[in-house]
Amino acid sequence: MTIDEVFPTIMIPVAYGVAAVSTLFLLVHLARRYPSVPKRVPMNIRPDGRPSERTAGKLVLWVAPAIIVVVLALLGVLALVQPPAENQRVIIALVFVTVAEVAWYAAWSIDRQIEMARKMTYRVAPTRLLRALVPLILTVAVTVFVAARS
């Protein structure tokens, strides 16, 4: 048995595992931080690095993780019900890697929202926001490039 025979069969399960572990990390991380979060947090961080003027209850921090869990579950079920064709495996694996990076970015963003709610910081440098988004942007770009070539 060669690597060319084994790798295609495990590529999607491994990528799904990476996404599932990243999402689990996000959920555990938020669950551990949640008790000490102030009652009101900013809804989001604007592109200039400042928090939005609108605030919400700290329950809003669970919205992004919940969406990520639902998307990951749906993609997993779809991959099981109708396994992708051989020429689509790399694209599907990259989609799962993208979900893992979205989970990481959500954890990073939630931490910044908590810092702003605690008044530990009033602004996140836009370059820091960009640096946090670069891996996600690159993975999406590679995924689109590979999909366009197939």
RODO-667218 format. One line per field, with one value per atom (N, C-alpha, C): x, y, z; atom name; residue in three letters. Coordinates in steps of 0.2 Angstrom, whole numbers, plus 5000, padded with zeros to 4 digits. Layout:
BEGIN
xx [X, ...]
yy [Y, ...]
zz [Z, ...]
at [CA, ...]
aa [ala, ...]
***
This chain:
BEGIN
xx [5004, 5000, 5004, 5003, 5007, 5003, 5007, 5004, 4999, 4999, 4994, 4988, 4988, 4982, 4979, 4983, 4980, 4978, 4982, 4981, 4974, 4972, 4965, 4959, 4960, 4955, 4954, 4960, 4960, 4960, 4961, 4961, 4955, 4949, 4943, 4942, 4943, 4942, 4947, 4953, 4958, 4956, 4954, 4953, 4946, 4942, 4936, 4938, 4942, 4945, 4948, 4952, 4955, 4950, 4945, 4939, 4936, 4934, 4930, 4934, 4941, 4945, 4945, 4946, 4947, 4940, 4934, 4928, 4927, 4929, 4929, 4933, 4939, 4943, 4940, 4936, 4933, 4927, 4923, 4918, 4921, 4926, 4929, 4932, 4935, 4938, 4933, 4928, 4922, 4919, 4918, 4915, 4919, 4925, 4930, 4930, 4929, 4930, 4923, 4918, 4911, 4909, 4910, 4908, 4911, 4917, 4920, 4919, 4915, 4913, 4909, 4910, 4905, 4898, 4893, 4886, 4885, 4888, 4887, 4894, 4893, 4899, 4898, 4903, 4901, 4899, 4895, 4892, 4897, 4902, 4907, 4913, 4918, 4924, 4924, 4923, 4923, 4930, 4930, 4936, 4942, 4940, 4945, 4948, 4945, 4948, 4944, 4939, 4935, 4929, 4927, 4921, 4914, 4909, 4903, 4900, 4896, 4893, 4887, 4885, 4879, 4882, 4879, 4882, 4876, 4877, 4872, 4874, 4870, 4871, 4877, 4880, 4886, 4884, 4878, 4875, 4877, 4878, 4879, 4886, 4890, 4897, 4896, 4890, 4889, 4886, 4885, 4882, 4887, 4893, 4897, 4899, 4901, 4902, 4896, 4890, 4884, 4884, 4885, 4884, 4890, 4896, 4901, 4900, 4897, 4895, 4890, 4885, 4879, 4882, 4886, 4890, 4894, 4898, 4902, 4898, 4893, 4889, 4885, 4883, 4880, 4885, 4891, 4896, 4898, 4898, 4900, 4895, 4888, 4883, 4883, 4884, 4884, 4889, 4895, 4901, 4900, 4896, 4895, 4889, 4884, 4878, 4880, 4884, 4886, 4893, 4897, 4905, 4907, 4911, 4913, 4917, 4917, 4920, 4928, 4931, 4939, 4942, 4939, 4942, 4940, 4935, 4933, 4935, 4939, 4942, 4946, 4950, 4955, 4951, 4946, 4942, 4938, 4935, 4931, 4936, 4942, 4947, 4949, 4950, 4951, 4945, 4939, 4934, 4934, 4935, 4936, 4941, 4947, 4952, 4950, 4946, 4944, 4939, 4935, 4931, 4935, 4940, 4945, 4948, 4950, 4952, 4947, 4941, 4936, 4934, 4935, 4934, 4940, 4946, 4952, 4950, 4948, 4947, 4941, 4936, 4931, 4933, 4938, 4940, 4945, 4949, 4953, 4948, 4943, 4938, 4934, 4932, 4929, 4933, 4939, 4944, 4945, 4945, 4945, 4939, 4933, 4927, 4927, 4929, 4929, 4934, 4940, 4944, 4941, 4938, 4934, 4929, 4925, 4920, 4922, 4928, 4932, 4935, 4935, 4939, 4947, 4949, 4956, 4959, 4955, 4958, 4952, 4953, 4948, 4948, 4953, 4954, 4959, 4958, 4962, 4965, 4972, 4975, 4973, 4971, 4969, 4974, 4980, 4985, 4985, 4983, 4982, 4976, 4971, 4965, 4967, 4970, 4973, 4977, 4982, 4986, 4982, 4977, 4973, 4969, 4967, 4963, 4967, 4974, 4978, 4978, 4978, 4978, 4971, 4966, 4959, 4959, 4961, 4961, 4965, 4971, 4975, 4972, 4969, 4966, 4960, 4956, 4950, 4953, 4958, 4961, 4963, 4967, 4969, 4963, 4958, 4952, 4949, 4948, 4945, 4949, 4955, 4960, 4960, 4960, 4960, 4953, 4947, 4941, 4940, 4943, 4943, 4947, 4952, 4956, 4953, 4948, 4945, 4940]
yy [4994, 5000, 5006, 5011, 5017, 5023, 5028, 5034, 5037, 5036, 5038, 5034, 5029, 5025, 5026, 5028, 5029, 5037, 5041, 5048, 5051, 5049, 5052, 5049, 5043, 5040, 5044, 5046, 5049, 5057, 5060, 5067, 5070, 5069, 5072, 5070, 5064, 5063, 5067, 5067, 5071, 5078, 5081, 5088, 5090, 5085, 5086, 5086, 5081, 5081, 5087, 5090, 5096, 5102, 5102, 5107, 5106, 5099, 5097, 5099, 5098, 5099, 5107, 5111, 5118, 5121, 5118, 5120, 5118, 5112, 5110, 5115, 5117, 5121, 5128, 5130, 5137, 5136, 5131, 5130, 5130, 5126, 5125, 5132, 5135, 5141, 5146, 5147, 5152, 5150, 5143, 5141, 5142, 5142, 5143, 5151, 5155, 5162, 5165, 5162, 5165, 5167, 5164, 5166, 5173, 5174, 5181, 5186, 5185, 5190, 5195, 5202, 5207, 5206, 5209, 5207, 5210, 5215, 5218, 5218, 5216, 5216, 5219, 5222, 5225, 5220, 5222, 5217, 5214, 5218, 5216, 5222, 5220, 5225, 5228, 5234, 5237, 5237, 5238, 5237, 5242, 5247, 5252, 5250, 5244, 5242, 5244, 5248, 5250, 5246, 5245, 5241, 5245, 5241, 5245, 5248, 5253, 5257, 5252, 5248, 5243, 5238, 5237, 5232, 5227, 5221, 5216, 5212, 5208, 5203, 5199, 5196, 5192, 5185, 5184, 5178, 5178, 5184, 5185, 5182, 5181, 5178, 5171, 5168, 5161, 5160, 5166, 5165, 5163, 5165, 5163, 5155, 5153, 5146, 5142, 5144, 5140, 5139, 5145, 5145, 5140, 5140, 5136, 5129, 5127, 5120, 5118, 5122, 5120, 5119, 5123, 5123, 5116, 5115, 5109, 5103, 5103, 5097, 5096, 5101, 5100, 5098, 5101, 5098, 5091, 5089, 5082, 5077, 5079, 5075, 5074, 5080, 5080, 5076, 5076, 5072, 5065, 5063, 5056, 5053, 5057, 5055, 5054, 5059, 5059, 5060, 5055, 5056, 5060, 5065, 5069, 5064, 5067, 5063, 5064, 5060, 5060, 5067, 5070, 5077, 5082, 5081, 5086, 5085, 5080, 5079, 5084, 5087, 5092, 5098, 5100, 5106, 5105, 5099, 5098, 5098, 5095, 5096, 5103, 5107, 5114, 5118, 5116, 5119, 5117, 5111, 5110, 5113, 5114, 5118, 5125, 5128, 5135, 5135, 5130, 5130, 5130, 5127, 5127, 5134, 5137, 5144, 5149, 5148, 5152, 5151, 5145, 5144, 5147, 5147, 5150, 5158, 5161, 5168, 5170, 5166, 5167, 5168, 5163, 5163, 5169, 5171, 5177, 5184, 5184, 5190, 5190, 5184, 5184, 5187, 5185, 5187, 5195, 5198, 5205, 5208, 5205, 5208, 5208, 5203, 5203, 5208, 5209, 5214, 5221, 5222, 5229, 5230, 5224, 5225, 5226, 5224, 5225, 5232, 5235, 5241, 5240, 5234, 5233, 5236, 5237, 5241, 5244, 5249, 5253, 5252, 5249, 5248, 5243, 5239, 5234, 5237, 5237, 5240, 5236, 5240, 5237, 5232, 5233, 5229, 5222, 5222, 5216, 5212, 5216, 5213, 5209, 5213, 5210, 5204, 5204, 5199, 5192, 5194, 5188, 5185, 5189, 5187, 5184, 5185, 5183, 5175, 5171, 5164, 5162, 5165, 5163, 5166, 5172, 5174, 5170, 5168, 5164, 5157, 5154, 5147, 5148, 5153, 5154, 5155, 5159, 5161, 5154, 5150, 5144, 5139, 5139, 5135, 5137, 5143, 5146, 5144, 5145, 5144, 5136, 5132, 5125, 5123, 5126, 5124, 5127, 5133, 5135, 5131, 5128, 5124, 5117, 5115, 5108, 5108]
zz [5000, 5000, 5000, 4996, 4995, 4998, 4999, 5001, 4997, 4990, 4986, 4986, 4989, 4990, 4997, 5002, 5009, 5010, 5007, 5009, 5006, 5000, 4998, 5003, 5005, 5010, 5017, 5019, 5026, 5026, 5020, 5020, 5023, 5021, 5023, 5031, 5033, 5040, 5044, 5042, 5046, 5046, 5040, 5040, 5044, 5044, 5048, 5056, 5058, 5064, 5067, 5062, 5064, 5065, 5061, 5062, 5068, 5070, 5076, 5082, 5082, 5088, 5089, 5084, 5084, 5087, 5085, 5087, 5094, 5096, 5103, 5107, 5105, 5109, 5110, 5105, 5105, 5110, 5110, 5115, 5122, 5123, 5130, 5132, 5128, 5129, 5132, 5128, 5130, 5136, 5137, 5143, 5149, 5149, 5154, 5156, 5151, 5152, 5154, 5152, 5152, 5159, 5164, 5171, 5173, 5171, 5173, 5168, 5162, 5157, 5160, 5159, 5161, 5158, 5161, 5159, 5152, 5150, 5143, 5140, 5133, 5129, 5122, 5119, 5112, 5107, 5103, 5098, 5093, 5091, 5087, 5087, 5083, 5083, 5076, 5075, 5069, 5065, 5058, 5055, 5057, 5060, 5063, 5070, 5072, 5078, 5085, 5084, 5090, 5090, 5097, 5098, 5095, 5093, 5091, 5097, 5095, 5101, 5104, 5100, 5102, 5107, 5112, 5117, 5118, 5120, 5121, 5127, 5130, 5135, 5133, 5138, 5137, 5133, 5133, 5129, 5122, 5119, 5112, 5110, 5115, 5114, 5111, 5112, 5110, 5103, 5100, 5093, 5088, 5088, 5083, 5084, 5090, 5091, 5089, 5091, 5089, 5081, 5078, 5070, 5068, 5070, 5068, 5069, 5075, 5077, 5072, 5070, 5065, 5058, 5056, 5050, 5049, 5054, 5054, 5054, 5058, 5059, 5052, 5049, 5042, 5037, 5037, 5032, 5033, 5039, 5041, 5039, 5040, 5038, 5030, 5027, 5020, 5017, 5020, 5018, 5019, 5024, 5025, 5021, 5020, 5016, 5009, 5006, 4999, 4999, 4999, 4999, 4993, 4993, 4988, 4982, 4976, 4971, 4972, 4969, 4970, 4968, 4963, 4962, 4966, 4971, 4975, 4982, 4984, 4991, 4993, 4989, 4992, 4993, 4989, 4991, 4997, 4998, 5004, 5010, 5010, 5015, 5017, 5012, 5013, 5016, 5014, 5018, 5025, 5027, 5034, 5038, 5034, 5037, 5038, 5033, 5034, 5040, 5041, 5047, 5053, 5053, 5059, 5060, 5055, 5056, 5058, 5055, 5058, 5065, 5068, 5075, 5079, 5076, 5079, 5079, 5074, 5073, 5078, 5079, 5083, 5090, 5092, 5099, 5100, 5095, 5096, 5096, 5092, 5092, 5099, 5101, 5108, 5113, 5113, 5119, 5118, 5112, 5111, 5114, 5112, 5115, 5122, 5125, 5133, 5135, 5132, 5135, 5134, 5129, 5128, 5133, 5134, 5139, 5146, 5148, 5154, 5154, 5149, 5148, 5149, 5147, 5147, 5141, 5136, 5130, 5127, 5123, 5120, 5112, 5110, 5102, 5101, 5096, 5093, 5087, 5086, 5081, 5074, 5069, 5063, 5060, 5061, 5059, 5062, 5069, 5073, 5070, 5068, 5065, 5059, 5055, 5048, 5049, 5054, 5056, 5058, 5062, 5064, 5058, 5053, 5048, 5042, 5042, 5036, 5035, 5040, 5038, 5035, 5038, 5035, 5028, 5027, 5020, 5015, 5017, 5013, 5011, 5016, 5015, 5011, 5012, 5007, 5000, 4999, 4993, 4989, 4993, 4990, 4989, 4993, 4992, 4985, 4984, 4978, 4972, 4973, 4967, 4965, 4970, 4969, 4966, 4968, 4966, 4958, 4957, 4950, 4945, 4948, 4943, 4942, 4946, 4945, 4940]
at [N, CA, C, N, CA, C, N, CA, C, N, CA, C, N, CA, C, N, CA, C, N, CA, C, N, CA, C, N, CA, C, N, CA, C, N, CA, C, N, CA, C, N, CA, C, N, CA, C, N, CA, C, N, CA, C, N, CA, C, N, CA, C, N, CA, C, N, CA, C, N, CA, C, N, CA, C, N, CA, C, N, CA, C, N, CA, C, N, CA, C, N, CA, C, N, CA, C, N, CA, C, N, CA, C, N, CA, C, N, CA, C, N, CA, C, N, CA, C, N, CA, C, N, CA, C, N, CA, C, N, CA, C, N, CA, C, N, CA, C, N, CA, C, N, CA, C, N, CA, C, N, CA, C, N, CA, C, N, CA, C, N, CA, C, N, CA, C, N, CA, C, N, CA, C, N, CA, C, N, CA, C, N, CA, C, N, CA, C, N, CA, C, N, CA, C, N, CA, C, N, CA, C, N, CA, C, N, CA, C, N, CA, C, N, CA, C, N, CA, C, N, CA, C, N, CA, C, N, CA, C, N, CA, C, N, CA, C, N, CA, C, N, CA, C, N, CA, C, N, CA, C, N, CA, C, N, CA, C, N, CA, C, N, CA, C, N, CA, C, N, CA, C, N, CA, C, N, CA, C, N, CA, C, N, CA, C, N, CA, C, N, CA, C, N, CA, C, N, CA, C, N, CA, C, N, CA, C, N, CA, C, N, CA, C, N, CA, C, N, CA, C, N, CA, C, N, CA, C, N, CA, C, N, CA, C, N, CA, C, N, CA, C, N, CA, C, N, CA, C, N, CA, C, N, CA, C, N, CA, C, N, CA, C, N, CA, C, N, CA, C, N, CA, C, N, CA, C, N, CA, C, N, CA, C, N, CA, C, N, CA, C, N, CA, C, N, CA, C, N, CA, C, N, CA, C, N, CA, C, N, CA, C, N, CA, C, N, CA, C, N, CA, C, N, CA, C, N, CA, C, N, CA, C, N, CA, C, N, CA, C, N, CA, C, N, CA, C, N, CA, C, N, CA, C, N, CA, C, N, CA, C, N, CA, C, N, CA, C, N, CA, C, N, CA, C, N, CA, C, N, CA, C, N, CA, C, N, CA, C, N, CA, C, N, CA, C, N, CA, C, N, CA, C, N, CA, C, N, CA, C, N, CA, C, N, CA, C, N, CA, C, N, CA, C]
aa [met, met, met, thr, thr, thr, ile, ile, ile, asp, asp, asp, glu, glu, glu, val, val, val, phe, phe, phe, pro, pro, pro, thr, thr, thr, ile, ile, ile, met, met, met, ile, ile, ile, pro, pro, pro, val, val, val, ala, ala, ala, tyr, tyr, tyr, gly, gly, gly, val, val, val, ala, ala, ala, ala, ala, ala, val, val, val, ser, ser, ser, thr, thr, thr, leu, leu, leu, phe, phe, phe, leu, leu, leu, leu, leu, leu, val, val, val, his, his, his, leu, leu, leu, ala, ala, ala, arg, arg, arg, arg, arg, arg, tyr, tyr, tyr, pro, pro, pro, ser, ser, ser, val, val, val, pro, pro, pro, lys, lys, lys, arg, arg, arg, val, val, val, pro, pro, pro, met, met, met, asn, asn, asn, ile, ile, ile, arg, arg, arg, pro, pro, pro, asp, asp, asp, gly, gly, gly, arg, arg, arg, pro, pro, pro, ser, ser, ser, glu, glu, glu, arg, arg, arg, thr, thr, thr, ala, ala, ala, gly, gly, gly, lys, lys, lys, leu, leu, leu, val, val, val, leu, leu, leu, trp, trp, trp, val, val, val, ala, ala, ala, pro, pro, pro, ala, ala, ala, ile, ile, ile, ile, ile, ile, val, val, val, val, val, val, val, val, val, leu, leu, leu, ala, ala, ala, leu, leu, leu, leu, leu, leu, gly, gly, gly, val, val, val, leu, leu, leu, ala, ala, ala, leu, leu, leu, val, val, val, gln, gln, gln, pro, pro, pro, pro, pro, pro, ala, ala, ala, glu, glu, glu, asn, asn, asn, gln, gln, gln, arg, arg, arg, val, val, val, ile, ile, ile, ile, ile, ile, ala, ala, ala, leu, leu, leu, val, val, val, phe, phe, phe, val, val, val, thr, thr, thr, val, val, val, ala, ala, ala, glu, glu, glu, val, val, val, ala, ala, ala, trp, trp, trp, tyr, tyr, tyr, ala, ala, ala, ala, ala, ala, trp, trp, trp, ser, ser, ser, ile, ile, ile, asp, asp, asp, arg, arg, arg, gln, gln, gln, ile, ile, ile, glu, glu, glu, met, met, met, ala, ala, ala, arg, arg, arg, lys, lys, lys, met, met, met, thr, thr, thr, tyr, tyr, tyr, arg, arg, arg, val, val, val, ala, ala, ala, pro, pro, pro, thr, thr, thr, arg, arg, arg, leu, leu, leu, leu, leu, leu, arg, arg, arg, ala, ala, ala, leu, leu, leu, val, val, val, pro, pro, pro, leu, leu, leu, ile, ile, ile, leu, leu, leu, thr, thr, thr, val, val, val, ala, ala, ala, val, val, val, thr, thr, thr, val, val, val, phe, phe, phe, val, val, val, ala, ala, ala, ala, ala, ala, arg, arg, arg, ser, ser, ser]
***
